[in-house]
Amino acid sequence: MKNEKNSKKFNGYPMLLLILLLIAGGILGIIQDYIFTGIISLVIAFFLLPGFTIINPNESIVMVLFGNYKGTLKDNGFWWVNPFMSKKKISLRARNFNSEPIKVNDKIGNPIMIGAVVVWRVKNTFKAAFEVDDYEHFVRIQTEAAIRKLAGIYPYDNLEAEDAKLTLRDGGEEVNKQLETEVSERLKIAGIEILEGRINYLAYATEIASAMLKRQQAVAIIAARTKIVEGAVSMVEMALQELSEKNIVELDPERKAQMVSNLMVVLTSDKDVAPVVNTGSVY
């Protein structure tokens, strides 16, 4: 397999001066009846003209002579090269590929929608030009393939996979690093360098989104209720302890049970409790 190499080039300004002199000499020769000499000068001048090329910052030109790779021009400036060479421009600038969300199955089989953004640039112009048919299309296809593989490695979250140490939703930088590595391996053949890769869209597929939302809400409600009950038990315990230590009132086990029941209802209820006030004897 060939690698990228620098192409031979010449400064364009001296060549431009030479061509202008050939054109002027050819015209002058025709005027002075040196027709053959003048025509030869003009033919040579117009033959040399296609050799001029301009390289802008972060651009390159792949040079091919009769099917043979002759190198790549990367130096900025005005240059002259062999006019028989065919030229293919390849940008070296960093580019974004923002993939459309695609439907895939996560590690435990749930259908999810996932999309990613990848920042890439051409590093090896020979591979980009000759190892693949269309390197930009190759980036799109292989990035989507890497996203599908990544989704199959991790579960969406740990609601169902409770033993999962890493999930797509909570993995953060580690999952993004895995995506970068996977895309880089796939695009190495095309001479593409991956600068950054990250998930920018993640959701359950439409057919299960509603059910999963209810499940998440249920988990949140259970967690909140657990905290409420823990707090209510502590408050009831503190209330009974204060009443006992200060001898405010003596309660038999039945009255304590009734008091505990009432306090738990008041403290854990979703709605405001309407108490019944007893204006008679406590007993």
CYANA upper distance limits for C-alpha pairs under 8 A (distance plus 0.5 A):
  2 LYS  CA    126 PHE  CA      8.08
  3 ASN  CA    124 ASN  CA      8.11
  3 ASN  CA    126 PHE  CA      6.74
  3 ASN  CA    127 LYS  CA      7.94
  4 GLU  CA     71 GLY  CA      7.10
  4 GLU  CA     72 THR  CA      7.42
  4 GLU  CA    124 ASN  CA      6.60
  4 GLU  CA    125 THR  CA      6.82
  4 GLU  CA    126 PHE  CA      5.63
  4 GLU  CA    127 LYS  CA      8.24
  5 LYS  CA     70 LYS  CA      8.31
  5 LYS  CA     71 GLY  CA      5.37
  5 LYS  CA     72 THR  CA      6.52
  6 ASN  CA     70 LYS  CA      8.46
  6 ASN  CA     71 GLY  CA      5.30
  6 ASN  CA     72 THR  CA      5.47
  6 ASN  CA     73 LEU  CA      6.61
  6 ASN  CA     74 LYS  CA      8.24
  7 SER  CA     63 MET  CA      7.55
  7 SER  CA     70 LYS  CA      6.35
  7 SER  CA     71 GLY  CA      4.46
  7 SER  CA     72 THR  CA      5.50
  7 SER  CA     73 LEU  CA      6.16
  8 LYS  CA     70 LYS  CA      8.49
  8 LYS  CA     71 GLY  CA      7.97
  8 LYS  CA     81 VAL  CA      7.58
  9 LYS  CA     79 TRP  CA      6.81
  9 LYS  CA     80 TRP  CA      6.38
  9 LYS  CA     81 VAL  CA      5.62
 10 PHE  CA     15 MET  CA      8.42
 10 PHE  CA     79 TRP  CA      6.12
 10 PHE  CA     80 TRP  CA      5.57
 10 PHE  CA     81 VAL  CA      6.86
 11 ASN  CA     15 MET  CA      7.52
 11 ASN  CA     78 PHE  CA      7.15
 11 ASN  CA     79 TRP  CA      5.39
 11 ASN  CA     80 TRP  CA      6.56
 12 GLY  CA     16 LEU  CA      6.52
 12 GLY  CA     52 PHE  CA      7.06
 12 GLY  CA     53 THR  CA      8.48
 12 GLY  CA     78 PHE  CA      5.72
 12 GLY  CA     79 TRP  CA      4.65
 12 GLY  CA     80 TRP  CA      5.34
 13 TYR  CA     17 LEU  CA      6.78
 13 TYR  CA     78 PHE  CA      7.86
 13 TYR  CA     79 TRP  CA      8.24
 14 PRO  CA     18 LEU  CA      6.71
 15 MET  CA     19 ILE  CA      6.68
 15 MET  CA     80 TRP  CA      7.52
 16 LEU  CA     20 LEU  CA      6.71
 17 LEU  CA     21 LEU  CA      6.73
 18 LEU  CA     22 LEU  CA      6.74
 19 ILE  CA     23 ILE  CA      6.69
 19 ILE  CA     45 ALA  CA      5.59
 19 ILE  CA     46 PHE  CA      8.46
 19 ILE  CA     48 LEU  CA      7.78
 19 ILE  CA     49 LEU  CA      7.98
 20 LEU  CA     24 ALA  CA      6.62
 20 LEU  CA     45 ALA  CA      8.14
 21 LEU  CA     25 GLY  CA      6.39
 22 LEU  CA     26 GLY  CA      6.46
 22 LEU  CA     41 SER  CA      5.81
 22 LEU  CA     42 LEU  CA      6.88
 22 LEU  CA     44 ILE  CA      8.06
 22 LEU  CA     45 ALA  CA      6.28
 23 ILE  CA     27 ILE  CA      6.73
 23 ILE  CA     41 SER  CA      6.99
 23 ILE  CA     42 LEU  CA      5.83
 23 ILE  CA     45 ALA  CA      6.64
 24 ALA  CA     28 LEU  CA      6.61
 25 GLY  CA     29 GLY  CA      6.47
 25 GLY  CA     38 GLY  CA      7.12
 25 GLY  CA     41 SER  CA      7.29
 26 GLY  CA     30 ILE  CA      6.79
 26 GLY  CA     37 THR  CA      7.39
 26 GLY  CA     38 GLY  CA      4.12
 26 GLY  CA     39 ILE  CA      6.53
 26 GLY  CA     40 ILE  CA      7.79
 26 GLY  CA     41 SER  CA      5.40
 26 GLY  CA     42 LEU  CA      5.79
 27 ILE  CA     31 ILE  CA      6.79
 27 ILE  CA     38 GLY  CA      6.59
 27 ILE  CA     42 LEU  CA      8.17
 28 LEU  CA     32 GLN  CA      6.71
 28 LEU  CA     38 GLY  CA      7.58
 29 GLY  CA     33 ASP  CA      6.65
 29 GLY  CA     34 TYR  CA      5.13
 29 GLY  CA     35 ILE  CA      6.50
 29 GLY  CA     37 THR  CA      6.88
 29 GLY  CA     38 GLY  CA      5.01
 30 ILE  CA     34 TYR  CA      5.77
 30 ILE  CA     35 ILE  CA      4.94
 30 ILE  CA     36 PHE  CA      8.25
 30 ILE  CA     37 THR  CA      8.24
 30 ILE  CA     38 GLY  CA      5.66
 30 ILE  CA     39 ILE  CA      7.84
 31 ILE  CA     35 ILE  CA      8.26
 34 TYR  CA     38 GLY  CA      6.52
 35 ILE  CA     39 ILE  CA      6.55
 36 PHE  CA     40 ILE  CA      6.73
 37 THR  CA     41 SER  CA      6.78
 38 GLY  CA     42 LEU  CA      6.81
 39 ILE  CA     43 VAL  CA      6.59
 40 ILE  CA     44 ILE  CA      6.67
 41 SER  CA     45 ALA  CA      6.67
 42 LEU  CA     46 PHE  CA      6.65
 43 VAL  CA     47 PHE  CA      6.47
 44 ILE  CA     48 LEU  CA      6.74
 45 ALA  CA     49 LEU  CA      6.88
 46 PHE  CA     50 PRO  CA      8.21
 47 PHE  CA     83 PRO  CA      7.93
 48 LEU  CA     83 PRO  CA      6.77
 49 LEU  CA     83 PRO  CA      7.98
 50 PRO  CA     83 PRO  CA      5.79
 51 GLY  CA     80 TRP  CA      5.58
 51 GLY  CA     81 VAL  CA      5.39
 51 GLY  CA     82 ASN  CA      6.08
 51 GLY  CA     83 PRO  CA      4.58
 51 GLY  CA     84 PHE  CA      8.24
 52 PHE  CA     78 PHE  CA      7.87
 52 PHE  CA     79 TRP  CA      6.31
 52 PHE  CA     80 TRP  CA      4.94
 52 PHE  CA     81 VAL  CA      7.02
 52 PHE  CA     83 PRO  CA      8.34
 53 THR  CA     78 PHE  CA      6.61
 53 THR  CA     79 TRP  CA      5.91
 53 THR  CA     80 TRP  CA      6.62
 53 THR  CA     81 VAL  CA      8.13
 54 ILE  CA     76 ASN  CA      7.95
 54 ILE  CA     77 GLY  CA      6.27
 54 ILE  CA     78 PHE  CA      5.21
 54 ILE  CA     79 TRP  CA      6.72
 55 ILE  CA     59 GLU  CA      6.70
 55 ILE  CA     60 SER  CA      7.02
 55 ILE  CA     61 ILE  CA      8.11
 55 ILE  CA     73 LEU  CA      8.07
 55 ILE  CA     74 LYS  CA      7.41
 55 ILE  CA     75 ASP  CA      7.18
 55 ILE  CA     76 ASN  CA      5.24
 55 ILE  CA     77 GLY  CA      5.79
 55 ILE  CA     78 PHE  CA      7.13
 55 ILE  CA     79 TRP  CA      8.36
 56 ASN  CA     60 SER  CA      8.40
 56 ASN  CA     76 ASN  CA      5.92
 56 ASN  CA     77 GLY  CA      7.27
 57 PRO  CA     76 ASN  CA      6.33
 58 ASN  CA     74 LYS  CA      8.19
 58 ASN  CA     91 SER  CA      6.84
 58 ASN  CA     92 LEU  CA      5.36
 58 ASN  CA     93 ARG  CA      6.02
 59 GLU  CA     74 LYS  CA      6.98
 59 GLU  CA     89 LYS  CA      7.72
 59 GLU  CA     90 ILE  CA      6.66
 59 GLU  CA     91 SER  CA      5.07
 59 GLU  CA     92 LEU  CA      5.75
 59 GLU  CA     93 ARG  CA      7.75
 60 SER  CA     72 THR  CA      7.13
 60 SER  CA     73 LEU  CA      5.89
 60 SER  CA     74 LYS  CA      5.17
 60 SER  CA     75 ASP  CA      8.36
 60 SER  CA     89 LYS  CA      6.25
 60 SER  CA     90 ILE  CA      5.80
 60 SER  CA     91 SER  CA      6.64
 60 SER  CA     92 LEU  CA      7.36
 60 SER  CA    125 THR  CA      8.47
 61 ILE  CA     72 THR  CA      6.07
 61 ILE  CA     73 LEU  CA      5.62
 61 ILE  CA     74 LYS  CA      7.40
 61 ILE  CA     87 LYS  CA      6.52
 61 ILE  CA     88 LYS  CA      5.81
 61 ILE  CA     89 LYS  CA      4.87
 61 ILE  CA     90 ILE  CA      6.49
 62 VAL  CA     69 TYR  CA      8.32
 62 VAL  CA     70 LYS  CA      8.41
 62 VAL  CA     71 GLY  CA      6.71
 62 VAL  CA     72 THR  CA      4.99
 62 VAL  CA     73 LEU  CA      7.02
 62 VAL  CA     87 LYS  CA      6.19
 62 VAL  CA     88 LYS  CA      5.58
 62 VAL  CA     89 LYS  CA      6.86
 62 VAL  CA     90 ILE  CA      7.86
 62 VAL  CA    125 THR  CA      7.58
 62 VAL  CA    126 PHE  CA      7.92
 62 VAL  CA    129 ALA  CA      8.21
 63 MET  CA     69 TYR  CA      6.69
 63 MET  CA     70 LYS  CA      5.96
 63 MET  CA     71 GLY  CA      6.03
 63 MET  CA     72 THR  CA      6.33
 63 MET  CA     73 LEU  CA      8.07
 63 MET  CA     85 MET  CA      6.55
 63 MET  CA     86 SER  CA      6.39
 63 MET  CA     87 LYS  CA      5.56
 63 MET  CA     88 LYS  CA      7.30
 64 VAL  CA     68 ASN  CA      5.86
 64 VAL  CA     69 TYR  CA      5.07
 64 VAL  CA     70 LYS  CA      5.98
 64 VAL  CA     71 GLY  CA      7.99
 64 VAL  CA     85 MET  CA      5.87
 64 VAL  CA     86 SER  CA      5.73
 64 VAL  CA     87 LYS  CA      7.14
 65 LEU  CA     69 TYR  CA      7.01
 65 LEU  CA     70 LYS  CA      7.07
 65 LEU  CA     84 PHE  CA      7.04
 65 LEU  CA     85 MET  CA      5.10
 65 LEU  CA     86 SER  CA      6.87
 66 PHE  CA     84 PHE  CA      8.49
 66 PHE  CA     85 MET  CA      7.81
 72 THR  CA    125 THR  CA      7.79
 72 THR  CA    126 PHE  CA      8.37
 81 VAL  CA     85 MET  CA      8.13
 90 ILE  CA    122 VAL  CA      8.47
 90 ILE  CA    125 THR  CA      7.66
 91 SER  CA    122 VAL  CA      7.74
 92 LEU  CA    121 ARG  CA      6.43
 92 LEU  CA    122 VAL  CA      5.89
 92 LEU  CA    123 LYS  CA      7.70
 93 ARG  CA    121 ARG  CA      6.46
 93 ARG  CA    122 VAL  CA      8.08
 94 ALA  CA    119 VAL  CA      7.06
 94 ALA  CA    120 TRP  CA      5.98
 94 ALA  CA    121 ARG  CA      5.14
 94 ALA  CA    122 VAL  CA      8.42
 95 ARG  CA    119 VAL  CA      6.08
 95 ARG  CA    120 TRP  CA      5.89
 95 ARG  CA    121 ARG  CA      6.55
 96 ASN  CA    117 VAL  CA      7.29
 96 ASN  CA    118 VAL  CA      6.22
 96 ASN  CA    119 VAL  CA      5.10
 96 ASN  CA    120 TRP  CA      6.95
 97 PHE  CA    117 VAL  CA      6.08
 97 PHE  CA    118 VAL  CA      5.67
 97 PHE  CA    119 VAL  CA      6.92
 97 PHE  CA    120 TRP  CA      8.28
 97 PHE  CA    140 ARG  CA      7.71
 98 ASN  CA    115 GLY  CA      8.21
 98 ASN  CA    116 ALA  CA      6.62
 98 ASN  CA    117 VAL  CA      4.84
 98 ASN  CA    118 VAL  CA      7.01
 99 SER  CA    115 GLY  CA      6.10
 99 SER  CA    116 ALA  CA      6.06
 99 SER  CA    117 VAL  CA      6.64
 99 SER  CA    140 ARG  CA      8.01
 99 SER  CA    143 THR  CA      8.47
 99 SER  CA    144 GLU  CA      7.68
100 GLU  CA    115 GLY  CA      6.24
100 GLU  CA    116 ALA  CA      8.24
101 PRO  CA    113 MET  CA      6.17
101 PRO  CA    114 ILE  CA      5.40
101 PRO  CA    115 GLY  CA      4.66
101 PRO  CA    116 ALA  CA      8.17
101 PRO  CA    201 TYR  CA      7.22
102 ILE  CA    113 MET  CA      5.86
102 ILE  CA    114 ILE  CA      6.04
102 ILE  CA    115 GLY  CA      6.85
103 LYS  CA    111 PRO  CA      7.04
103 LYS  CA    112 ILE  CA      6.09
103 LYS  CA    113 MET  CA      5.10
103 LYS  CA    114 ILE  CA      7.13
103 LYS  CA    205 ALA  CA      7.45
104 VAL  CA    111 PRO  CA      6.08
104 VAL  CA    112 ILE  CA      6.06
104 VAL  CA    113 MET  CA      6.93
104 VAL  CA    114 ILE  CA      7.91
104 VAL  CA    148 ARG  CA      6.75
104 VAL  CA    151 ALA  CA      7.45
104 VAL  CA    152 GLY  CA      8.48
105 ASN  CA    109 GLY  CA      5.45
105 ASN  CA    110 ASN  CA      5.71
105 ASN  CA    111 PRO  CA      4.95
105 ASN  CA    112 ILE  CA      6.46
105 ASN  CA    151 ALA  CA      7.16
105 ASN  CA    152 GLY  CA      6.83
106 ASP  CA    110 ASN  CA      5.98
106 ASP  CA    111 PRO  CA      7.05
106 ASP  CA    112 ILE  CA      7.30
106 ASP  CA    151 ALA  CA      5.40
106 ASP  CA    152 GLY  CA      5.16
106 ASP  CA    153 ILE  CA      7.56
106 ASP  CA    154 TYR  CA      6.74
106 ASP  CA    155 PRO  CA      5.65
106 ASP  CA    156 TYR  CA      6.68
107 LYS  CA    151 ALA  CA      7.22
107 LYS  CA    152 GLY  CA      5.00
107 LYS  CA    153 ILE  CA      5.93
107 LYS  CA    154 TYR  CA      5.61
107 LYS  CA    155 PRO  CA      5.21
107 LYS  CA    156 TYR  CA      8.23
108 ILE  CA    155 PRO  CA      6.54
108 ILE  CA    161 ALA  CA      8.09
110 ASN  CA    156 TYR  CA      8.35
110 ASN  CA    204 TYR  CA      8.33
111 PRO  CA    204 TYR  CA      6.92
111 PRO  CA    205 ALA  CA      5.93
111 PRO  CA    208 ILE  CA      8.17
112 ILE  CA    156 TYR  CA      8.20
112 ILE  CA    202 LEU  CA      7.83
112 ILE  CA    203 ALA  CA      6.30
112 ILE  CA    204 TYR  CA      4.73
112 ILE  CA    205 ALA  CA      4.99
113 MET  CA    201 TYR  CA      7.95
113 MET  CA    202 LEU  CA      6.24
113 MET  CA    203 ALA  CA      5.72
113 MET  CA    204 TYR  CA      6.31
113 MET  CA    205 ALA  CA      5.96
114 ILE  CA    147 ILE  CA      8.17
114 ILE  CA    151 ALA  CA      8.41
114 ILE  CA    199 ILE  CA      7.92
114 ILE  CA    200 ASN  CA      8.39
114 ILE  CA    201 TYR  CA      5.84
114 ILE  CA    202 LEU  CA      5.14
114 ILE  CA    203 ALA  CA      7.15
115 GLY  CA    147 ILE  CA      7.97
115 GLY  CA    199 ILE  CA      6.48
115 GLY  CA    200 ASN  CA      6.37
115 GLY  CA    201 TYR  CA      5.30
115 GLY  CA    202 LEU  CA      7.15
116 ALA  CA    147 ILE  CA      7.94
116 ALA  CA    197 GLY  CA      7.61
116 ALA  CA    198 ARG  CA      6.11
116 ALA  CA    199 ILE  CA      4.69
116 ALA  CA    200 ASN  CA      5.48
116 ALA  CA    201 TYR  CA      7.00
117 VAL  CA    197 GLY  CA      6.36
117 VAL  CA    198 ARG  CA      6.21
117 VAL  CA    199 ILE  CA      6.93
117 VAL  CA    200 ASN  CA      6.87
118 VAL  CA    143 THR  CA      8.42
118 VAL  CA    194 ILE  CA      7.74
118 VAL  CA    195 LEU  CA      8.18
118 VAL  CA    196 GLU  CA      6.26
118 VAL  CA    197 GLY  CA      4.88
118 VAL  CA    198 ARG  CA      7.16
119 VAL  CA    194 ILE  CA      6.58
119 VAL  CA    195 LEU  CA      5.85
119 VAL  CA    196 GLU  CA      5.54
119 VAL  CA    197 GLY  CA      6.81
120 TRP  CA    192 ILE  CA      7.26
120 TRP  CA    193 GLU  CA      6.15
120 TRP  CA    194 ILE  CA      5.04
120 TRP  CA    195 LEU  CA      5.98
120 TRP  CA    196 GLU  CA      7.70
121 ARG  CA    192 ILE  CA      6.33
121 ARG  CA    193 GLU  CA      6.00
121 ARG  CA    194 ILE  CA      7.29
121 ARG  CA    195 LEU  CA      8.14
122 VAL  CA    128 ALA  CA      7.52
122 VAL  CA    191 GLY  CA      6.62
122 VAL  CA    192 ILE  CA      5.21
122 VAL  CA    193 GLU  CA      6.62
123 LYS  CA    191 GLY  CA      6.00
123 LYS  CA    192 ILE  CA      6.02
123 LYS  CA    193 GLU  CA      6.29
124 ASN  CA    128 ALA  CA      6.87
124 ASN  CA    190 ALA  CA      8.18
124 ASN  CA    191 GLY  CA      4.98
124 ASN  CA    192 ILE  CA      7.39
125 THR  CA    129 ALA  CA      6.46
125 THR  CA    191 GLY  CA      7.21
126 PHE  CA    130 PHE  CA      6.43
126 PHE  CA    131 GLU  CA      7.92
126 PHE  CA    191 GLY  CA      8.12
127 LYS  CA    131 GLU  CA      5.21
127 LYS  CA    132 VAL  CA      7.62
127 LYS  CA    189 ILE  CA      7.23
127 LYS  CA    190 ALA  CA      5.48
127 LYS  CA    191 GLY  CA      5.57
128 ALA  CA    132 VAL  CA      6.85
128 ALA  CA    134 ASP  CA      8.38
128 ALA  CA    135 TYR  CA      6.21
128 ALA  CA    190 ALA  CA      5.26
128 ALA  CA    191 GLY  CA      5.94
128 ALA  CA    192 ILE  CA      7.77
129 ALA  CA    133 ASP  CA      8.03
129 ALA  CA    134 ASP  CA      8.31
129 ALA  CA    135 TYR  CA      7.92
131 GLU  CA    189 ILE  CA      7.37
131 GLU  CA    190 ALA  CA      6.49
132 VAL  CA    138 PHE  CA      7.92
132 VAL  CA    189 ILE  CA      8.41
132 VAL  CA    190 ALA  CA      6.60
134 ASP  CA    138 PHE  CA      6.60
135 TYR  CA    139 VAL  CA      6.67
135 TYR  CA    190 ALA  CA      6.94
136 GLU  CA    140 ARG  CA      7.14
137 HIS  CA    141 ILE  CA      6.84
138 PHE  CA    142 GLN  CA      6.50
138 PHE  CA    187 LEU  CA      8.35
138 PHE  CA    190 ALA  CA      8.48
139 VAL  CA    143 THR  CA      6.41
139 VAL  CA    187 LEU  CA      7.31
140 ARG  CA    144 GLU  CA      6.88
141 ILE  CA    145 ALA  CA      6.83
142 GLN  CA    146 ALA  CA      6.63
142 GLN  CA    183 VAL  CA      7.46
142 GLN  CA    186 ARG  CA      6.83
142 GLN  CA    187 LEU  CA      7.60
143 THR  CA    147 ILE  CA      6.74
143 THR  CA    183 VAL  CA      6.31
144 GLU  CA    148 ARG  CA      6.81
145 ALA  CA    149 LYS  CA      6.86
146 ALA  CA    150 LEU  CA      6.60
146 ALA  CA    179 LEU  CA      7.45
146 ALA  CA    182 GLU  CA      6.38
146 ALA  CA    183 VAL  CA      6.24
146 ALA  CA    186 ARG  CA      8.31
147 ILE  CA    151 ALA  CA      6.71
147 ILE  CA    179 LEU  CA      7.56
148 ARG  CA    152 GLY  CA      7.01
149 LYS  CA    153 ILE  CA      7.10
150 LEU  CA    154 TYR  CA      7.41
150 LEU  CA    178 GLN  CA      8.11
150 LEU  CA    179 LEU  CA      7.12
151 ALA  CA    155 PRO  CA      7.78
151 ALA  CA    156 TYR  CA      8.42
151 ALA  CA    168 LEU  CA      7.96
154 TYR  CA    166 LEU  CA      7.41
154 TYR  CA    167 THR  CA      5.88
154 TYR  CA    168 LEU  CA      6.53
155 PRO  CA    161 ALA  CA      7.42
155 PRO  CA    164 ALA  CA      8.05
155 PRO  CA    166 LEU  CA      8.42
155 PRO  CA    167 THR  CA      5.77
155 PRO  CA    168 LEU  CA      6.74
156 TYR  CA    167 THR  CA      6.09
156 TYR  CA    168 LEU  CA      5.48
156 TYR  CA    169 ARG  CA      6.39
157 ASP  CA    161 ALA  CA      7.54
157 ASP  CA    167 THR  CA      5.65
157 ASP  CA    168 LEU  CA      6.95
157 ASP  CA    169 ARG  CA      6.32
157 ASP  CA    170 ASP  CA      7.69
158 ASN  CA    162 GLU  CA      5.18
158 ASN  CA    163 ASP  CA      7.66
158 ASN  CA    164 ALA  CA      6.50
158 ASN  CA    167 THR  CA      7.34
159 LEU  CA    216 GLN  CA      8.39
166 LEU  CA    170 ASP  CA      7.29
166 LEU  CA    171 GLY  CA      5.89
167 THR  CA    171 GLY  CA      5.64
167 THR  CA    175 VAL  CA      8.50
168 LEU  CA    172 GLY  CA      8.02
168 LEU  CA    175 VAL  CA      7.20
169 ARG  CA    202 LEU  CA      7.93
171 GLY  CA    175 VAL  CA      5.68
171 GLY  CA    176 ASN  CA      8.45
172 GLY  CA    176 ASN  CA      6.88
173 GLU  CA    177 LYS  CA      6.44
174 GLU  CA    178 GLN  CA      6.78
175 VAL  CA    179 LEU  CA      6.80
175 VAL  CA    198 ARG  CA      8.50
176 ASN  CA    180 GLU  CA      6.77
176 ASN  CA    197 GLY  CA      6.52
176 ASN  CA    198 ARG  CA      5.25
176 ASN  CA    199 ILE  CA      7.05
177 LYS  CA    181 THR  CA      6.75
177 LYS  CA    197 GLY  CA      7.80
177 LYS  CA    198 ARG  CA      8.28
178 GLN  CA    182 GLU  CA      6.67
179 LEU  CA    183 VAL  CA      6.64
179 LEU  CA    197 GLY  CA      6.74
179 LEU  CA    198 ARG  CA      7.43
180 GLU  CA    184 SER  CA      6.47
180 GLU  CA    194 ILE  CA      7.27
180 GLU  CA    196 GLU  CA      6.94
180 GLU  CA    197 GLY  CA      5.53
180 GLU  CA    198 ARG  CA      8.06
181 THR  CA    185 GLU  CA      6.75
182 GLU  CA    186 ARG  CA      7.01
183 VAL  CA    187 LEU  CA      6.68
183 VAL  CA    194 ILE  CA      7.93
184 SER  CA    188 LYS  CA      6.42
184 SER  CA    192 ILE  CA      8.05
184 SER  CA    193 GLU  CA      7.24
184 SER  CA    194 ILE  CA      6.32
187 LEU  CA    191 GLY  CA      7.20
187 LEU  CA    192 ILE  CA      6.05
187 LEU  CA    193 GLU  CA      8.08
188 LYS  CA    192 ILE  CA      6.30
188 LYS  CA    193 GLU  CA      7.85
203 ALA  CA    209 ALA  CA      8.32
204 TYR  CA    208 ILE  CA      7.02
204 TYR  CA    209 ALA  CA      5.62
204 TYR  CA    212 MET  CA      8.23
205 ALA  CA    209 ALA  CA      6.28
206 THR  CA    210 SER  CA      8.02
208 ILE  CA    212 MET  CA      6.61
209 ALA  CA    213 LEU  CA      6.55
210 SER  CA    214 LYS  CA      6.89
211 ALA  CA    215 ARG  CA      6.81
212 MET  CA    216 GLN  CA      6.63
213 LEU  CA    217 GLN  CA      6.64
214 LYS  CA    218 ALA  CA      6.59
215 ARG  CA    219 VAL  CA      6.73
216 GLN  CA    220 ALA  CA      6.72
217 GLN  CA    221 ILE  CA      6.62
218 ALA  CA    222 ILE  CA      6.62
219 VAL  CA    223 ALA  CA      6.68
220 ALA  CA    224 ALA  CA      6.67
221 ILE  CA    225 ARG  CA      6.51
222 ILE  CA    226 THR  CA      6.57
223 ALA  CA    227 LYS  CA      7.03
224 ALA  CA    228 ILE  CA      6.81
225 ARG  CA    229 VAL  CA      6.61
225 ARG  CA    268 THR  CA      8.44
226 THR  CA    230 GLU  CA      6.71
227 LYS  CA    231 GLY  CA      6.72
228 ILE  CA    232 ALA  CA      6.56
228 ILE  CA    267 LEU  CA      8.30
228 ILE  CA    268 THR  CA      6.86
229 VAL  CA    233 VAL  CA      6.59
229 VAL  CA    268 THR  CA      7.04
230 GLU  CA    234 SER  CA      6.91
231 GLY  CA    235 MET  CA      6.73
232 ALA  CA    236 VAL  CA      6.65
232 ALA  CA    263 LEU  CA      8.41
232 ALA  CA    264 MET  CA      6.81
232 ALA  CA    267 LEU  CA      6.28
232 ALA  CA    268 THR  CA      7.37
233 VAL  CA    237 GLU  CA      6.61
233 VAL  CA    264 MET  CA      7.98
234 SER  CA    238 MET  CA      6.63
235 MET  CA    239 ALA  CA      6.59
236 VAL  CA    240 LEU  CA      6.75
236 VAL  CA    260 VAL  CA      6.99
236 VAL  CA    263 LEU  CA      7.18
236 VAL  CA    264 MET  CA      8.00
237 GLU  CA    241 GLN  CA      6.65
238 MET  CA    242 GLU  CA      6.60
239 ALA  CA    243 LEU  CA      6.73
240 LEU  CA    244 SER  CA      6.63
241 GLN  CA    245 GLU  CA      6.59
242 GLU  CA    246 LYS  CA      6.59
243 LEU  CA    247 ASN  CA      6.37
243 LEU  CA    248 ILE  CA      5.96
243 LEU  CA    249 VAL  CA      6.99
243 LEU  CA    250 GLU  CA      8.47
244 SER  CA    248 ILE  CA      7.55
244 SER  CA    249 VAL  CA      7.89
244 SER  CA    250 GLU  CA      7.75
251 LEU  CA    255 ARG  CA      6.05
251 LEU  CA    256 LYS  CA      6.32
252 ASP  CA    256 LYS  CA      6.64
253 PRO  CA    257 ALA  CA      6.59
254 GLU  CA    258 GLN  CA      6.79
255 ARG  CA    259 MET  CA      6.55
256 LYS  CA    260 VAL  CA      6.53
257 ALA  CA    261 SER  CA      6.63
258 GLN  CA    262 ASN  CA      6.70
259 MET  CA    263 LEU  CA      6.60
260 VAL  CA    264 MET  CA      6.58
261 SER  CA    265 VAL  CA      6.76
262 ASN  CA    266 VAL  CA      6.75
263 LEU  CA    267 LEU  CA      6.52
264 MET  CA    268 THR  CA      6.34
265 VAL  CA    269 SER  CA      6.11
266 VAL  CA    272 ASP  CA      8.09
266 VAL  CA    273 VAL  CA      6.46
269 SER  CA    273 VAL  CA      7.88
278 ASN  CA    282 VAL  CA      7.99
